[in-house]
Amino acid sequence: MDDDGRPVATLEITGVRRTTFGGITWEHALAEGEGDATLEEWREGHRRFWERAGTPVDDGTPVVCLAFRVVATPAP
């Protein structure tokens, strides 16, 4: 759903992994497709995001990593 509640895609979850923020792999960070050049750059950007949202994270913060593929998008 987008910010206005309209559907933008149907996803199929292809993997679920529980880990810590510090345990997130470069493969997972790279798969997000946000353009980060290194795992540390990805971590810093995500730390800033969650800190601004009022939920700071550290290396021990539990996280759930989801992998997915897009199976459908709405017709234009």
mmCIF file of the N, C-alpha and C atoms, coordinates in Angstrom:
data_MODEL
# 
_entry.id   MODEL 
# 
loop_
_atom_site.group_PDB 
_atom_site.id 
_atom_site.type_symbol 
_atom_site.label_atom_id 
_atom_site.label_alt_id 
_atom_site.label_comp_id 
_atom_site.label_asym_id 
_atom_site.label_entity_id 
_atom_site.label_seq_id 
_atom_site.pdbx_PDB_ins_code 
_atom_site.Cartn_x 
_atom_site.Cartn_y 
_atom_site.Cartn_z 
_atom_site.occupancy 
_atom_site.B_iso_or_equiv 
_atom_site.pdbx_formal_charge 
_atom_site.auth_seq_id 
_atom_site.auth_comp_id 
_atom_site.auth_asym_id 
_atom_site.auth_atom_id 
_atom_site.pdbx_PDB_model_num 
ATOM 1   N N  . MET A 1 1  ? 0.845  -1.171  0.000   1.00 0.00 ? 1  MET A N  1 
ATOM 2   C CA . MET A 1 1  ? 0.000  0.000   0.000   1.00 0.00 ? 1  MET A CA 1 
ATOM 3   C C  . MET A 1 1  ? 0.893  1.239   0.000   1.00 0.00 ? 1  MET A C  1 
ATOM 4   N N  . ASP A 1 2  ? 0.415  2.265   -0.675  1.00 0.00 ? 2  ASP A N  1 
ATOM 5   C CA . ASP A 1 2  ? 1.155  3.520   -0.628  1.00 0.00 ? 2  ASP A CA 1 
ATOM 6   C C  . ASP A 1 2  ? 0.657  4.351   0.559   1.00 0.00 ? 2  ASP A C  1 
ATOM 7   N N  . ASP A 1 3  ? 1.154  5.558   0.678   1.00 0.00 ? 3  ASP A N  1 
ATOM 8   C CA . ASP A 1 3  ? 0.783  6.415   1.806   1.00 0.00 ? 3  ASP A CA 1 
ATOM 9   C C  . ASP A 1 3  ? -0.699 6.783   1.821   1.00 0.00 ? 3  ASP A C  1 
ATOM 10  N N  . ASP A 1 4  ? -1.368 6.626   0.678   1.00 0.00 ? 4  ASP A N  1 
ATOM 11  C CA . ASP A 1 4  ? -2.795 6.938   0.599   1.00 0.00 ? 4  ASP A CA 1 
ATOM 12  C C  . ASP A 1 4  ? -3.668 5.690   0.685   1.00 0.00 ? 4  ASP A C  1 
ATOM 13  N N  . GLY A 1 5  ? -3.057 4.541   0.992   1.00 0.00 ? 5  GLY A N  1 
ATOM 14  C CA . GLY A 1 5  ? -3.822 3.310   1.151   1.00 0.00 ? 5  GLY A CA 1 
ATOM 15  C C  . GLY A 1 5  ? -4.142 2.574   -0.130  1.00 0.00 ? 5  GLY A C  1 
ATOM 16  N N  . ARG A 1 6  ? -3.535 2.992   -1.248  1.00 0.00 ? 6  ARG A N  1 
ATOM 17  C CA . ARG A 1 6  ? -3.763 2.316   -2.529  1.00 0.00 ? 6  ARG A CA 1 
ATOM 18  C C  . ARG A 1 6  ? -2.761 1.173   -2.695  1.00 0.00 ? 6  ARG A C  1 
ATOM 19  N N  . PRO A 1 7  ? -3.214 0.035   -3.220  1.00 0.00 ? 7  PRO A N  1 
ATOM 20  C CA . PRO A 1 7  ? -2.284 -1.080  -3.430  1.00 0.00 ? 7  PRO A CA 1 
ATOM 21  C C  . PRO A 1 7  ? -1.250 -0.736  -4.500  1.00 0.00 ? 7  PRO A C  1 
ATOM 22  N N  . VAL A 1 8  ? -0.004 -1.122  -4.264  1.00 0.00 ? 8  VAL A N  1 
ATOM 23  C CA . VAL A 1 8  ? 1.056  -0.894  -5.242  1.00 0.00 ? 8  VAL A CA 1 
ATOM 24  C C  . VAL A 1 8  ? 1.693  -2.196  -5.717  1.00 0.00 ? 8  VAL A C  1 
ATOM 25  N N  . ALA A 1 9  ? 1.538  -3.277  -4.942  1.00 0.00 ? 9  ALA A N  1 
ATOM 26  C CA . ALA A 1 9  ? 2.102  -4.554  -5.357  1.00 0.00 ? 9  ALA A CA 1 
ATOM 27  C C  . ALA A 1 9  ? 1.595  -5.671  -4.458  1.00 0.00 ? 9  ALA A C  1 
ATOM 28  N N  . THR A 1 10 ? 1.583  -6.871  -5.029  1.00 0.00 ? 10 THR A N  1 
ATOM 29  C CA . THR A 1 10 ? 1.344  -8.077  -4.246  1.00 0.00 ? 10 THR A CA 1 
ATOM 30  C C  . THR A 1 10 ? 2.682  -8.784  -4.131  1.00 0.00 ? 10 THR A C  1 
ATOM 31  N N  . LEU A 1 11 ? 3.053  -9.124  -2.908  1.00 0.00 ? 11 LEU A N  1 
ATOM 32  C CA . LEU A 1 11 ? 4.356  -9.720  -2.658  1.00 0.00 ? 11 LEU A CA 1 
ATOM 33  C C  . LEU A 1 11 ? 4.224  -11.178 -2.234  1.00 0.00 ? 11 LEU A C  1 
ATOM 34  N N  . GLU A 1 12 ? 5.235  -11.960 -2.564  1.00 0.00 ? 12 GLU A N  1 
ATOM 35  C CA . GLU A 1 12 ? 5.371  -13.311 -2.042  1.00 0.00 ? 12 GLU A CA 1 
ATOM 36  C C  . GLU A 1 12 ? 6.595  -13.318 -1.134  1.00 0.00 ? 12 GLU A C  1 
ATOM 37  N N  . ILE A 1 13 ? 6.407  -13.652 0.126   1.00 0.00 ? 13 ILE A N  1 
ATOM 38  C CA . ILE A 1 13 ? 7.525  -13.739 1.062   1.00 0.00 ? 13 ILE A CA 1 
ATOM 39  C C  . ILE A 1 13 ? 8.305  -15.007 0.729   1.00 0.00 ? 13 ILE A C  1 
ATOM 40  N N  . THR A 1 14 ? 9.597  -14.856 0.459   1.00 0.00 ? 14 THR A N  1 
ATOM 41  C CA . THR A 1 14 ? 10.435 -15.993 0.075   1.00 0.00 ? 14 THR A CA 1 
ATOM 42  C C  . THR A 1 14 ? 11.428 -16.388 1.154   1.00 0.00 ? 14 THR A C  1 
ATOM 43  N N  . GLY A 1 15 ? 11.515 -15.569 2.210   1.00 0.00 ? 15 GLY A N  1 
ATOM 44  C CA . GLY A 1 15 ? 12.420 -15.913 3.303   1.00 0.00 ? 15 GLY A CA 1 
ATOM 45  C C  . GLY A 1 15 ? 12.188 -15.022 4.503   1.00 0.00 ? 15 GLY A C  1 
ATOM 46  N N  . VAL A 1 16 ? 12.399 -15.605 5.687   1.00 0.00 ? 16 VAL A N  1 
ATOM 47  C CA . VAL A 1 16 ? 12.276 -14.878 6.946   1.00 0.00 ? 16 VAL A CA 1 
ATOM 48  C C  . VAL A 1 16 ? 13.455 -15.301 7.814   1.00 0.00 ? 16 VAL A C  1 
ATOM 49  N N  . ARG A 1 17 ? 14.157 -14.308 8.367   1.00 0.00 ? 17 ARG A N  1 
ATOM 50  C CA . ARG A 1 17 ? 15.306 -14.627 9.214   1.00 0.00 ? 17 ARG A CA 1 
ATOM 51  C C  . ARG A 1 17 ? 15.328 -13.690 10.401  1.00 0.00 ? 17 ARG A C  1 
ATOM 52  N N  . ARG A 1 18 ? 15.359 -14.254 11.599  1.00 0.00 ? 18 ARG A N  1 
ATOM 53  C CA . ARG A 1 18 ? 15.520 -13.450 12.808  1.00 0.00 ? 18 ARG A CA 1 
ATOM 54  C C  . ARG A 1 18 ? 17.009 -13.318 13.094  1.00 0.00 ? 18 ARG A C  1 
ATOM 55  N N  . THR A 1 19 ? 17.415 -12.098 13.426  1.00 0.00 ? 19 THR A N  1 
ATOM 56  C CA . THR A 1 19 ? 18.819 -11.843 13.737  1.00 0.00 ? 19 THR A CA 1 
ATOM 57  C C  . THR A 1 19 ? 18.880 -10.581 14.590  1.00 0.00 ? 19 THR A C  1 
ATOM 58  N N  . THR A 1 20 ? 20.043 -10.003 14.690  1.00 0.00 ? 20 THR A N  1 
ATOM 59  C CA . THR A 1 20 ? 20.207 -8.708  15.347  1.00 0.00 ? 20 THR A CA 1 
ATOM 60  C C  . THR A 1 20 ? 20.585 -7.692  14.283  1.00 0.00 ? 20 THR A C  1 
ATOM 61  N N  . PHE A 1 21 ? 20.458 -6.417  14.622  1.00 0.00 ? 21 PHE A N  1 
ATOM 62  C CA . PHE A 1 21 ? 20.849 -5.372  13.669  1.00 0.00 ? 21 PHE A CA 1 
ATOM 63  C C  . PHE A 1 21 ? 22.299 -5.576  13.230  1.00 0.00 ? 21 PHE A C  1 
ATOM 64  N N  . GLY A 1 22 ? 23.167 -5.905  14.160  1.00 0.00 ? 22 GLY A N  1 
ATOM 65  C CA . GLY A 1 22 ? 24.577 -6.148  13.832  1.00 0.00 ? 22 GLY A CA 1 
ATOM 66  C C  . GLY A 1 22 ? 24.799 -7.419  13.032  1.00 0.00 ? 22 GLY A C  1 
ATOM 67  N N  . GLY A 1 23 ? 23.819 -8.323  13.015  1.00 0.00 ? 23 GLY A N  1 
ATOM 68  C CA . GLY A 1 23 ? 23.940 -9.582  12.292  1.00 0.00 ? 23 GLY A CA 1 
ATOM 69  C C  . GLY A 1 23 ? 23.419 -9.534  10.869  1.00 0.00 ? 23 GLY A C  1 
ATOM 70  N N  . ILE A 1 24 ? 22.899 -8.383  10.453  1.00 0.00 ? 24 ILE A N  1 
ATOM 71  C CA . ILE A 1 24 ? 22.403 -8.259  9.080   1.00 0.00 ? 24 ILE A CA 1 
ATOM 72  C C  . ILE A 1 24 ? 23.569 -8.360  8.113   1.00 0.00 ? 24 ILE A C  1 
ATOM 73  N N  . THR A 1 25 ? 23.392 -9.153  7.095   1.00 0.00 ? 25 THR A N  1 
ATOM 74  C CA . THR A 1 25 ? 24.470 -9.407  6.135   1.00 0.00 ? 25 THR A CA 1 
ATOM 75  C C  . THR A 1 25 ? 24.484 -8.382  5.013   1.00 0.00 ? 25 THR A C  1 
ATOM 76  N N  . TRP A 1 26 ? 25.626 -8.293  4.348   1.00 0.00 ? 26 TRP A N  1 
ATOM 77  C CA . TRP A 1 26 ? 25.734 -7.422  3.184   1.00 0.00 ? 26 TRP A CA 1 
ATOM 78  C C  . TRP A 1 26 ? 24.771 -7.892  2.094   1.00 0.00 ? 26 TRP A C  1 
ATOM 79  N N  . GLU A 1 27 ? 24.573 -9.198  1.962   1.00 0.00 ? 27 GLU A N  1 
ATOM 80  C CA . GLU A 1 27 ? 23.657 -9.716  0.949   1.00 0.00 ? 27 GLU A CA 1 
ATOM 81  C C  . GLU A 1 27 ? 22.244 -9.177  1.169   1.00 0.00 ? 27 GLU A C  1 
ATOM 82  N N  . HIS A 1 28 ? 21.798 -9.138  2.419   1.00 0.00 ? 28 HIS A N  1 
ATOM 83  C CA . HIS A 1 28 ? 20.463 -8.605  2.714   1.00 0.00 ? 28 HIS A CA 1 
ATOM 84  C C  . HIS A 1 28 ? 20.426 -7.102  2.427   1.00 0.00 ? 28 HIS A C  1 
ATOM 85  N N  . ALA A 1 29 ? 21.424 -6.373  2.902   1.00 0.00 ? 29 ALA A N  1 
ATOM 86  C CA . ALA A 1 29 ? 21.462 -4.922  2.689   1.00 0.00 ? 29 ALA A CA 1 
ATOM 87  C C  . ALA A 1 29 ? 21.484 -4.604  1.193   1.00 0.00 ? 29 ALA A C  1 
ATOM 88  N N  . LEU A 1 30 ? 22.280 -5.314  0.441   1.00 0.00 ? 30 LEU A N  1 
ATOM 89  C CA . LEU A 1 30 ? 22.387 -5.098  -1.003  1.00 0.00 ? 30 LEU A CA 1 
ATOM 90  C C  . LEU A 1 30 ? 21.055 -5.390  -1.695  1.00 0.00 ? 30 LEU A C  1 
ATOM 91  N N  . ALA A 1 31 ? 20.353 -6.435  -1.238  1.00 0.00 ? 31 ALA A N  1 
ATOM 92  C CA . ALA A 1 31 ? 19.074 -6.810  -1.853  1.00 0.00 ? 31 ALA A CA 1 
ATOM 93  C C  . ALA A 1 31 ? 18.003 -5.740  -1.647  1.00 0.00 ? 31 ALA A C  1 
ATOM 94  N N  . GLU A 1 32 ? 18.160 -4.891  -0.639  1.00 0.00 ? 32 GLU A N  1 
ATOM 95  C CA . GLU A 1 32 ? 17.193 -3.810  -0.444  1.00 0.00 ? 32 GLU A CA 1 
ATOM 96  C C  . GLU A 1 32 ? 17.220 -2.818  -1.600  1.00 0.00 ? 32 GLU A C  1 
ATOM 97  N N  . GLY A 1 33 ? 18.341 -2.762  -2.307  1.00 0.00 ? 33 GLY A N  1 
ATOM 98  C CA . GLY A 1 33 ? 18.414 -1.929  -3.503  1.00 0.00 ? 33 GLY A CA 1 
ATOM 99  C C  . GLY A 1 33 ? 18.394 -0.435  -3.242  1.00 0.00 ? 33 GLY A C  1 
ATOM 100 N N  . GLU A 1 34 ? 18.930 -0.013  -2.110  1.00 0.00 ? 34 GLU A N  1 
ATOM 101 C CA . GLU A 1 34 ? 18.915 1.413   -1.768  1.00 0.00 ? 34 GLU A CA 1 
ATOM 102 C C  . GLU A 1 34 ? 20.159 2.152   -2.236  1.00 0.00 ? 34 GLU A C  1 
ATOM 103 N N  . GLY A 1 35 ? 21.087 1.441   -2.868  1.00 0.00 ? 35 GLY A N  1 
ATOM 104 C CA . GLY A 1 35 ? 22.258 2.092   -3.435  1.00 0.00 ? 35 GLY A CA 1 
ATOM 105 C C  . GLY A 1 35 ? 23.433 2.268   -2.496  1.00 0.00 ? 35 GLY A C  1 
ATOM 106 N N  . ASP A 1 36 ? 23.381 1.653   -1.320  1.00 0.00 ? 36 ASP A N  1 
ATOM 107 C CA . ASP A 1 36 ? 24.507 1.778   -0.390  1.00 0.00 ? 36 ASP A CA 1 
ATOM 108 C C  . ASP A 1 36 ? 25.732 1.070   -0.955  1.00 0.00 ? 36 ASP A C  1 
ATOM 109 N N  . ALA A 1 37 ? 26.903 1.666   -0.737  1.00 0.00 ? 37 ALA A N  1 
ATOM 110 C CA . ALA A 1 37 ? 28.145 1.106   -1.271  1.00 0.00 ? 37 ALA A CA 1 
ATOM 111 C C  . ALA A 1 37 ? 28.770 0.082   -0.335  1.00 0.00 ? 37 ALA A C  1 
ATOM 112 N N  . THR A 1 38 ? 28.439 0.155   0.965   1.00 0.00 ? 38 THR A N  1 
ATOM 113 C CA . THR A 1 38 ? 29.016 -0.761  1.950   1.00 0.00 ? 38 THR A CA 1 
ATOM 114 C C  . THR A 1 38 ? 27.960 -1.105  2.994   1.00 0.00 ? 38 THR A C  1 
ATOM 115 N N  . LEU A 1 39 ? 28.228 -2.155  3.740   1.00 0.00 ? 39 LEU A N  1 
ATOM 116 C CA . LEU A 1 39 ? 27.332 -2.537  4.826   1.00 0.00 ? 39 LEU A CA 1 
ATOM 117 C C  . LEU A 1 39 ? 27.309 -1.453  5.902   1.00 0.00 ? 39 LEU A C  1 
ATOM 118 N N  . GLU A 1 40 ? 28.438 -0.841  6.187   1.00 0.00 ? 40 GLU A N  1 
ATOM 119 C CA . GLU A 1 40 ? 28.466 0.223   7.198   1.00 0.00 ? 40 GLU A CA 1 
ATOM 120 C C  . GLU A 1 40 ? 27.635 1.426   6.755   1.00 0.00 ? 40 GLU A C  1 
ATOM 121 N N  . GLU A 1 41 ? 27.692 1.771   5.480   1.00 0.00 ? 41 GLU A N  1 
ATOM 122 C CA . GLU A 1 41 ? 26.862 2.864   4.971   1.00 0.00 ? 41 GLU A CA 1 
ATOM 123 C C  . GLU A 1 41 ? 25.377 2.523   5.142   1.00 0.00 ? 41 GLU A C  1 
ATOM 124 N N  . TRP A 1 42 ? 24.998 1.282   4.842   1.00 0.00 ? 42 TRP A N  1 
ATOM 125 C CA . TRP A 1 42 ? 23.617 0.832   5.028   1.00 0.00 ? 42 TRP A CA 1 
ATOM 126 C C  . TRP A 1 42 ? 23.216 0.949   6.496   1.00 0.00 ? 42 TRP A C  1 
ATOM 127 N N  . ARG A 1 43 ? 24.097 0.465   7.390   1.00 0.00 ? 43 ARG A N  1 
ATOM 128 C CA . ARG A 1 43 ? 23.787 0.510   8.830   1.00 0.00 ? 43 ARG A CA 1 
ATOM 129 C C  . ARG A 1 43 ? 23.620 1.941   9.324   1.00 0.00 ? 43 ARG A C  1 
ATOM 130 N N  . GLU A 1 44 ? 24.512 2.823   8.918   1.00 0.00 ? 44 GLU A N  1 
ATOM 131 C CA . GLU A 1 44 ? 24.413 4.225   9.365   1.00 0.00 ? 44 GLU A CA 1 
ATOM 132 C C  . GLU A 1 44 ? 23.119 4.870   8.888   1.00 0.00 ? 44 GLU A C  1 
ATOM 133 N N  . GLY A 1 45 ? 22.752 4.632   7.641   1.00 0.00 ? 45 GLY A N  1 
ATOM 134 C CA . GLY A 1 45 ? 21.507 5.188   7.121   1.00 0.00 ? 45 GLY A CA 1 
ATOM 135 C C  . GLY A 1 45 ? 20.291 4.657   7.862   1.00 0.00 ? 45 GLY A C  1 
ATOM 136 N N  . HIS A 1 46 ? 20.303 3.369   8.168   1.00 0.00 ? 46 HIS A N  1 
ATOM 137 C CA . HIS A 1 46 ? 19.182 2.783   8.899   1.00 0.00 ? 46 HIS A CA 1 
ATOM 138 C C  . HIS A 1 46 ? 19.165 3.243   10.358  1.00 0.00 ? 46 HIS A C  1 
ATOM 139 N N  . ARG A 1 47 ? 20.326 3.401   10.965  1.00 0.00 ? 47 ARG A N  1 
ATOM 140 C CA . ARG A 1 47 ? 20.364 3.941   12.338  1.00 0.00 ? 47 ARG A CA 1 
ATOM 141 C C  . ARG A 1 47 ? 19.754 5.346   12.374  1.00 0.00 ? 47 ARG A C  1 
ATOM 142 N N  . ARG A 1 48 ? 20.138 6.184   11.409  1.00 0.00 ? 48 ARG A N  1 
ATOM 143 C CA . ARG A 1 48 ? 19.580 7.541   11.346  1.00 0.00 ? 48 ARG A CA 1 
ATOM 144 C C  . ARG A 1 48 ? 18.062 7.513   11.163  1.00 0.00 ? 48 ARG A C  1 
ATOM 145 N N  . PHE A 1 49 ? 17.589 6.666   10.265  1.00 0.00 ? 49 PHE A N  1 
ATOM 146 C CA . PHE A 1 49 ? 16.153 6.572   10.011  1.00 0.00 ? 49 PHE A CA 1 
ATOM 147 C C  . PHE A 1 49 ? 15.402 6.195   11.290  1.00 0.00 ? 49 PHE A C  1 
ATOM 148 N N  . TRP A 1 50 ? 15.843 5.128   11.951  1.00 0.00 ? 50 TRP A N  1 
ATOM 149 C CA . TRP A 1 50 ? 15.120 4.663   13.141  1.00 0.00 ? 50 TRP A CA 1 
ATOM 150 C C  . TRP A 1 50 ? 15.265 5.632   14.299  1.00 0.00 ? 50 TRP A C  1 
ATOM 151 N N  . GLU A 1 51 ? 16.401 6.307   14.392  1.00 0.00 ? 51 GLU A N  1 
ATOM 152 C CA . GLU A 1 51 ? 16.562 7.321   15.448  1.00 0.00 ? 51 GLU A CA 1 
ATOM 153 C C  . GLU A 1 51 ? 15.576 8.465   15.245  1.00 0.00 ? 51 GLU A C  1 
ATOM 154 N N  . ARG A 1 52 ? 15.431 8.943   14.000  1.00 0.00 ? 52 ARG A N  1 
ATOM 155 C CA . ARG A 1 52 ? 14.459 10.004  13.703  1.00 0.00 ? 52 ARG A CA 1 
ATOM 156 C C  . ARG A 1 52 ? 13.029 9.546   13.987  1.00 0.00 ? 52 ARG A C  1 
ATOM 157 N N  . ALA A 1 53 ? 12.776 8.249   13.816  1.00 0.00 ? 53 ALA A N  1 
ATOM 158 C CA . ALA A 1 53 ? 11.436 7.695   14.068  1.00 0.00 ? 53 ALA A CA 1 
ATOM 159 C C  . ALA A 1 53 ? 11.199 7.452   15.558  1.00 0.00 ? 53 ALA A C  1 
ATOM 160 N N  . GLY A 1 54 ? 12.225 7.708   16.390  1.00 0.00 ? 54 GLY A N  1 
ATOM 161 C CA . GLY A 1 54 ? 12.069 7.535   17.827  1.00 0.00 ? 54 GLY A CA 1 
ATOM 162 C C  . GLY A 1 54 ? 12.372 6.140   18.332  1.00 0.00 ? 54 GLY A C  1 
ATOM 163 N N  . THR A 1 55 ? 12.994 5.310   17.486  1.00 0.00 ? 55 THR A N  1 
ATOM 164 C CA . THR A 1 55 ? 13.346 3.947   17.873  1.00 0.00 ? 55 THR A CA 1 
ATOM 165 C C  . THR A 1 55 ? 14.804 3.678   17.538  1.00 0.00 ? 55 THR A C  1 
ATOM 166 N N  . PRO A 1 56 ? 15.721 4.215   18.350  1.00 0.00 ? 56 PRO A N  1 
ATOM 167 C CA . PRO A 1 56 ? 17.135 3.984   18.046  1.00 0.00 ? 56 PRO A CA 1 
ATOM 168 C C  . PRO A 1 56 ? 17.491 2.494   18.103  1.00 0.00 ? 56 PRO A C  1 
ATOM 169 N N  . VAL A 1 57 ? 18.429 2.090   17.267  1.00 0.00 ? 57 VAL A N  1 
ATOM 170 C CA . VAL A 1 57 ? 18.888 0.698   17.241  1.00 0.00 ? 57 VAL A CA 1 
ATOM 171 C C  . VAL A 1 57 ? 20.375 0.648   17.501  1.00 0.00 ? 57 VAL A C  1 
ATOM 172 N N  . ASP A 1 58 ? 20.810 -0.476  18.060  1.00 0.00 ? 58 ASP A N  1 
ATOM 173 C CA . ASP A 1 58 ? 22.235 -0.742  18.197  1.00 0.00 ? 58 ASP A CA 1 
ATOM 174 C C  . ASP A 1 58 ? 22.487 -2.143  17.645  1.00 0.00 ? 58 ASP A C  1 
ATOM 175 N N  . ASP A 1 59 ? 23.724 -2.600  17.699  1.00 0.00 ? 59 ASP A N  1 
ATOM 176 C CA . ASP A 1 59 ? 24.050 -3.889  17.087  1.00 0.00 ? 59 ASP A CA 1 
ATOM 177 C C  . ASP A 1 59 ? 23.282 -5.056  17.692  1.00 0.00 ? 59 ASP A C  1 
ATOM 178 N N  . GLY A 1 60 ? 22.812 -4.935  18.937  1.00 0.00 ? 60 GLY A N  1 
ATOM 179 C CA . GLY A 1 60 ? 22.089 -6.022  19.587  1.00 0.00 ? 60 GLY A CA 1 
ATOM 180 C C  . GLY A 1 60 ? 20.585 -5.981  19.414  1.00 0.00 ? 60 GLY A C  1 
ATOM 181 N N  . THR A 1 61 ? 20.064 -4.957  18.750  1.00 0.00 ? 61 THR A N  1 
ATOM 182 C CA . THR A 1 61 ? 18.615 -4.828  18.570  1.00 0.00 ? 61 THR A CA 1 
ATOM 183 C C  . THR A 1 61 ? 18.093 -5.982  17.717  1.00 0.00 ? 61 THR A C  1 
ATOM 184 N N  . PRO A 1 62 ? 17.083 -6.727  18.204  1.00 0.00 ? 62 PRO A N  1 
ATOM 185 C CA . PRO A 1 62 ? 16.522 -7.815  17.398  1.00 0.00 ? 62 PRO A CA 1 
ATOM 186 C C  . PRO A 1 62 ? 15.790 -7.272  16.174  1.00 0.00 ? 62 PRO A C  1 
ATOM 187 N N  . VAL A 1 63 ? 15.958 -7.943  15.052  1.00 0.00 ? 63 VAL A N  1 
ATOM 188 C CA . VAL A 1 63 ? 15.271 -7.577  13.814  1.00 0.00 ? 63 VAL A CA 1 
ATOM 189 C C  . VAL A 1 63 ? 14.807 -8.840  13.102  1.00 0.00 ? 63 VAL A C  1 
ATOM 190 N N  . VAL A 1 64 ? 13.822 -8.682  12.237  1.00 0.00 ? 64 VAL A N  1 
ATOM 191 C CA . VAL A 1 64 ? 13.362 -9.766  11.372  1.00 0.00 ? 64 VAL A CA 1 
ATOM 192 C C  . VAL A 1 64 ? 13.609 -9.312  9.941   1.00 0.00 ? 64 VAL A C  1 
ATOM 193 N N  . CYS A 1 65 ? 14.376 -10.085 9.199   1.00 0.00 ? 65 CYS A N  1 
ATOM 194 C CA . CYS A 1 65 ? 14.684 -9.769  7.805   1.00 0.00 ? 65 CYS A CA 1 
ATOM 195 C C  . CYS A 1 65 ? 13.751 -10.566 6.907   1.00 0.00 ? 65 CYS A C  1 
ATOM 196 N N  . LEU A 1 66 ? 13.048 -9.873  6.035   1.00 0.00 ? 66 LEU A N  1 
ATOM 197 C CA . LEU A 1 66 ? 12.152 -10.517 5.077   1.00 0.00 ? 66 LEU A CA 1 
ATOM 198 C C  . LEU A 1 66 ? 12.745 -10.427 3.681   1.00 0.00 ? 66 LEU A C  1 
ATOM 199 N N  . ALA A 1 67 ? 12.651 -11.509 2.953   1.00 0.00 ? 67 ALA A N  1 
ATOM 200 C CA . ALA A 1 67 ? 12.987 -11.511 1.525   1.00 0.00 ? 67 ALA A CA 1 
ATOM 201 C C  . ALA A 1 67 ? 11.669 -11.741 0.791   1.00 0.00 ? 67 ALA A C  1 
ATOM 202 N N  . PHE A 1 68 ? 11.519 -11.085 -0.351  1.00 0.00 ? 68 PHE A N  1 
ATOM 203 C CA . PHE A 1 68 ? 10.267 -11.210 -1.086  1.00 0.00 ? 68 PHE A CA 1 
ATOM 204 C C  . PHE A 1 68 ? 10.491 -10.994 -2.565  1.00 0.00 ? 68 PHE A C  1 
ATOM 205 N N  . ARG A 1 69 ? 9.460  -11.367 -3.331  1.00 0.00 ? 69 ARG A N  1 
ATOM 206 C CA . ARG A 1 69 ? 9.441  -11.051 -4.753  1.00 0.00 ? 69 ARG A CA 1 
ATOM 207 C C  . ARG A 1 69 ? 8.081  -10.467 -5.063  1.00 0.00 ? 69 ARG A C  1 
ATOM 208 N N  . VAL A 1 70 ? 8.046  -9.577  -6.038  1.00 0.00 ? 70 VAL A N  1 
ATOM 209 C CA . VAL A 1 70 ? 6.797  -8.960  -6.480  1.00 0.00 ? 70 VAL A CA 1 
ATOM 210 C C  . VAL A 1 70 ? 6.123  -9.944  -7.433  1.00 0.00 ? 70 VAL A C  1 
ATOM 211 N N  . VAL A 1 71 ? 4.866  -10.298 -7.135  1.00 0.00 ? 71 VAL A N  1 
ATOM 212 C CA . VAL A 1 71 ? 4.146  -11.229 -7.999  1.00 0.00 ? 71 VAL A CA 1 
ATOM 213 C C  . VAL A 1 71 ? 3.074  -10.545 -8.840  1.00 0.00 ? 71 VAL A C  1 
ATOM 214 N N  . ALA A 1 72 ? 2.670  -9.322  -8.459  1.00 0.00 ? 72 ALA A N  1 
ATOM 215 C CA . ALA A 1 72 ? 1.669  -8.609  -9.251  1.00 0.00 ? 72 ALA A CA 1 
ATOM 216 C C  . ALA A 1 72 ? 1.702  -7.127  -8.894  1.00 0.00 ? 72 ALA A C  1 
ATOM 217 N N  . THR A 1 73 ? 1.359  -6.302  -9.854  1.00 0.00 ? 73 THR A N  1 
ATOM 218 C CA . THR A 1 73 ? 1.175  -4.875  -9.630  1.00 0.00 ? 73 THR A CA 1 
ATOM 219 C C  . THR A 1 73 ? -0.169 -4.490  -10.218 1.00 0.00 ? 73 THR A C  1 
ATOM 220 N N  . PRO A 1 74 ? -0.818 -3.479  -9.651  1.00 0.00 ? 74 PRO A N  1 
ATOM 221 C CA . PRO A 1 74 ? -2.126 -3.070  -10.179 1.00 0.00 ? 74 PRO A CA 1 
ATOM 222 C C  . PRO A 1 74 ? -2.000 -2.536  -11.597 1.00 0.00 ? 74 PRO A C  1 
ATOM 223 N N  . ALA A 1 75 ? -3.063 -2.710  -12.347 1.00 0.00 ? 75 ALA A N  1 
ATOM 224 C CA . ALA A 1 75 ? -3.103 -2.149  -13.689 1.00 0.00 ? 75 ALA A CA 1 
ATOM 225 C C  . ALA A 1 75 ? -3.106 -0.623  -13.605 1.00 0.00 ? 75 ALA A C  1 
ATOM 226 N N  . PRO A 1 76 ? -2.439 0.040   -14.557 1.00 0.00 ? 76 PRO A N  1 
ATOM 227 C CA . PRO A 1 76 ? -2.392 1.520   -14.495 1.00 0.00 ? 76 PRO A CA 1 
ATOM 228 C C  . PRO A 1 76 ? -3.744 2.179   -14.660 1.00 0.00 ? 76 PRO A C  1 
# 
